[in-house]
Amino acid sequence: MKPKYTPGPWTVDIQGASSYVRECQTSPFEKGQMIAKTWGETNARLIAAAPEMLEALENALAWIDRSHKYGSDMESSRLSCLLDASGILSDAIKKARGES
């Protein structure tokens, strides 16, 4: 599925008091497209990590689903915790994709 957002990786560009999130540079002569202007470097870094975090969430959810579907040597209490987490992961993924 093709993302509806600007694909990562994204980078942080600090210019004085302003923080920008941009696509990674495609050449040394131009900056990547601006994704967001934020208040504070820490907010910009969190936003810039979003594509990688979404990918990690999708991979974690797929792993939990496979573990549940195909069985696992994991004790039932741990598997139960992972299944609880799968709902949280699924909700976060839907929110990131604009599906909720």
MARFIMAR-198914 format. One record per residue (C-alpha): y, z, x. Coordinates in steps of 0.1 Angstrom, whole numbers, plus 5000, padded with zeros to 4 digits. Layout:
BEGIN
YZX/...
//
This chain:
BEGIN
500050005000/503349895014/505850185016/509050164994/511050335021/512150225056/508950255077/509050495107/509350595133/512850725128/515150885154/518051125155/521451005167/523951285174/527651175176/529851475180/529551695149/527751415130/523951375129/522451045118/518850945111/518150585122/515250345126/514150345162/516050095182/514649735181/516649645213/518649825239/521849645226/521849765189/521150085170/518550095143/519550085107/521050415094/518750605071/520850915065/523851105076/523251485076/524851815082/523351955113/520951835140/518052045126/518251875092/518351535109/515251615129/513351725098/514351405079/513451185110/509951345110/509351255074/507350925079/504951095104/504651405081/503751185051/501051015072/499651355083/499651475047/497851155035/495251195063/494651565056/494251495019/491751215026/489751445049/489651715023/488551464997/485751335020/484651685028/484351774991/482851434981/480151415008/479451785012/480251995041/478752265063/481852465056/481452795037/482352775001/485353005004/486952785030/486252475011/487752634980/490952704999/491052345011/490652214976/493552444965/495552294993/494651944982/496751984950/499752094971/499251804995/498951564966/502051684949/504051654982/502851304987/503751204952/507151354956/507751164989/506650834972/508850894942/505850924918/506751264904/
//
